[in-house]
Amino acid sequence: EQQGGENKAADEEKDVRSLEMGKPIEREIAGGQSHLYQITLAAGQYLNIVVEQRGVDVVVTLVGPDGKKLIEVDSLDGTQGPEPVSWIVETAGQYRLGVRSLKKDAKPGRYEAKIIELRAAIERDRLLMEARALFNESSSLRNKEKFLEAIPLAERALAIEEKALGPEHPDIVVSLN
């Protein structure tokens, strides 16, 4: 039994598909499974990927050419909706996108992985990435009930976002919440 599980994991590791702009990939995934994608990126690029969940809750991870995890995304959407991943690439090379089923006993479902944007990063992208990192840190502190530490980070993130998007942008409402 254990041997079969190890072989299955090894087979999944070998089945690495290329993810390219304009070529979305739709696949079925079941509990305990994971899929790997390879993306060739140049330094200074802005990468925006969406994995659309269709009946299965997945976690999406982006790993750099050095094998280090850059970002992991698991929204509170459950088994439907997007898992957005965006990153500014500092080092050219082969990146890996991992999609895995959150629960080992999950029923099979489908997802679609696609690159939404792949272009040269601009200052606005850098500002929004900084704001997102501050919001994530603030949320983590809020979840630990460290409200006095969380508030200044959220306020800094909001100020950066308003500078990048303008005060009337719809995303500002989400940030204010």
C-alpha positions as CSV (number, residue, x, y, z in Angstrom):
1,E,0.0,0.0,0.0
2,Q,2.7,2.5,1.0
3,Q,4.8,1.6,-2.1
4,G,1.9,2.5,-4.3
5,G,1.6,5.9,-2.7
6,E,5.3,6.6,-3.2
7,N,5.1,5.6,-6.9
8,K,2.0,7.8,-7.4
9,A,3.9,10.8,-5.9
10,A,6.9,10.0,-8.1
11,D,4.7,9.8,-11.2
12,E,3.1,13.2,-10.4
13,E,6.6,14.7,-10.0
14,K,7.5,13.5,-13.5
15,D,4.3,14.8,-15.1
16,V,5.3,18.5,-15.2
17,R,3.5,20.4,-17.8
18,S,4.4,23.8,-19.3
19,L,2.0,26.6,-18.5
20,E,2.1,29.3,-21.2
21,M,0.4,32.6,-21.9
22,G,-2.8,32.0,-23.9
23,K,-2.9,28.3,-23.2
24,P,-5.1,27.6,-20.2
25,I,-5.0,24.0,-18.8
26,E,-8.0,22.4,-17.3
27,R,-7.6,19.2,-15.2
28,E,-9.3,16.9,-12.7
29,I,-7.7,16.6,-9.3
30,A,-8.8,14.4,-6.3
31,G,-7.9,14.4,-2.6
32,G,-4.2,14.0,-1.9
33,Q,-3.2,14.7,-5.5
34,S,-0.9,17.5,-6.7
35,H,0.0,18.8,-10.2
36,L,3.1,20.6,-11.2
37,Y,3.6,23.2,-14.0
38,Q,6.7,24.8,-15.3
39,I,6.9,28.4,-16.4
40,T,9.9,30.0,-18.0
41,L,10.3,33.6,-16.8
42,A,12.6,36.5,-17.4
43,A,13.9,38.9,-14.7
44,G,11.7,41.9,-14.2
45,Q,8.5,40.3,-15.4
46,Y,5.1,40.6,-13.6
47,L,3.3,37.3,-13.5
48,N,-0.4,37.0,-12.8
49,I,-1.9,33.5,-12.7
50,V,-5.4,32.4,-11.7
51,V,-6.4,28.9,-10.8
52,E,-10.2,28.7,-11.0
53,Q,-11.6,26.1,-8.7
54,R,-14.5,24.1,-10.0
55,G,-15.7,21.7,-7.3
56,V,-12.4,21.2,-5.4
57,D,-10.5,23.3,-2.9
58,V,-6.9,23.7,-4.0
59,V,-3.8,25.4,-2.6
60,V,-1.5,27.0,-5.2
61,T,2.2,27.5,-4.6
62,L,4.8,29.3,-6.7
63,V,8.4,28.1,-6.4
64,G,11.5,29.9,-7.7
65,P,14.4,28.4,-9.8
66,D,16.3,27.9,-6.6
67,G,13.5,25.6,-5.2
68,K,12.3,28.1,-2.5
69,K,8.6,28.7,-2.0
70,L,7.8,32.3,-3.1
71,I,4.1,32.4,-2.3
72,E,1.3,30.1,-1.3
73,V,-2.4,31.0,-1.9
74,D,-5.4,29.4,-0.3
75,S,-8.4,31.8,-0.4
76,L,-11.5,31.3,1.7
77,D,-13.6,30.5,-1.4
78,G,-14.0,26.8,-0.6
79,T,-14.4,24.6,-3.7
80,Q,-15.5,27.3,-6.2
81,G,-13.8,30.5,-7.3
82,P,-10.3,31.9,-8.1
83,E,-7.0,31.3,-6.4
84,P,-5.0,34.3,-7.7
85,V,-1.2,34.3,-7.7
86,S,0.9,37.3,-8.7
87,W,4.6,37.9,-8.4
88,I,7.4,40.1,-9.7
89,V,10.2,37.9,-11.0
90,E,13.6,39.0,-9.8
91,T,15.6,36.1,-11.3
92,A,15.2,34.6,-14.7
93,G,14.7,30.8,-14.9
94,Q,12.3,27.9,-14.6
95,Y,9.6,28.5,-12.0
96,R,7.1,25.9,-10.8
97,L,3.5,26.3,-10.0
98,G,2.1,23.6,-7.7
99,V,-1.7,22.9,-7.5
100,R,-2.7,20.5,-4.7
101,S,-6.0,19.3,-3.3
102,L,-6.4,20.8,0.2
103,K,-8.1,17.7,1.7
104,K,-6.8,14.2,1.4
105,D,-10.3,12.7,1.3
106,A,-11.7,15.4,-1.1
107,K,-13.9,14.2,-4.0
108,P,-12.5,14.7,-7.5
109,G,-13.1,18.2,-8.9
110,R,-11.8,20.3,-11.8
111,Y,-9.7,23.4,-12.0
112,E,-8.3,25.6,-14.7
113,A,-4.9,27.2,-14.5
114,K,-4.1,30.1,-16.7
115,I,-1.6,33.0,-17.0
116,I,-3.7,36.2,-17.1
117,E,-0.7,38.6,-17.5
118,L,2.9,38.2,-18.2
119,R,4.7,41.5,-19.0
120,A,7.4,43.8,-17.8
121,A,6.8,44.9,-14.2
122,I,6.0,48.6,-13.7
123,E,6.2,50.7,-10.5
124,R,2.5,50.3,-9.9
125,D,3.0,46.5,-9.7
126,R,5.8,46.9,-7.2
127,L,3.6,49.2,-5.0
128,L,0.7,46.8,-5.1
129,M,2.9,43.8,-4.2
130,E,4.3,45.8,-1.3
131,A,0.7,46.7,-0.2
132,R,-0.4,43.1,-0.5
133,A,2.5,41.9,1.7
134,L,1.6,44.5,4.3
135,F,-2.1,43.5,4.2
136,N,-1.1,39.8,4.6
137,E,1.1,40.6,7.6
138,S,-1.7,42.7,9.1
139,S,-4.2,39.9,8.6
140,S,-2.0,37.4,10.2
141,L,-1.6,39.7,13.3
142,R,-5.3,40.3,13.3
143,N,-6.0,36.6,13.3
144,K,-3.7,36.3,16.4
145,E,-5.7,39.1,18.0
146,K,-2.7,41.5,17.9
147,F,-4.9,44.4,16.8
148,L,-2.7,47.3,17.9
149,E,0.2,45.8,15.8
150,A,-2.1,45.0,12.8
151,I,-3.7,48.5,12.4
152,P,-0.5,50.5,11.4
153,L,0.4,47.9,8.7
154,A,-3.1,47.9,7.3
155,E,-3.1,51.7,7.2
156,R,0.3,51.8,5.4
157,A,-1.0,49.2,2.9
158,L,-4.1,51.3,2.3
159,A,-2.0,54.4,1.7
160,I,0.2,52.6,-0.8
161,E,-2.8,51.1,-2.6
162,E,-4.5,54.6,-2.8
163,K,-1.3,56.0,-4.3
164,A,-1.1,53.2,-6.9
165,L,-4.8,52.9,-7.8
166,G,-6.4,56.2,-6.8
167,P,-8.8,56.8,-4.0
168,E,-11.9,55.9,-6.0
169,H,-10.7,52.5,-7.3
170,P,-13.1,49.6,-6.3
171,D,-10.2,47.6,-4.7
172,I,-9.9,50.4,-2.1
173,V,-13.3,49.5,-0.7
174,V,-12.1,45.9,0.0
175,S,-9.0,47.3,1.7
176,L,-11.0,49.7,3.8
177,N,-13.1,46.7,5.0
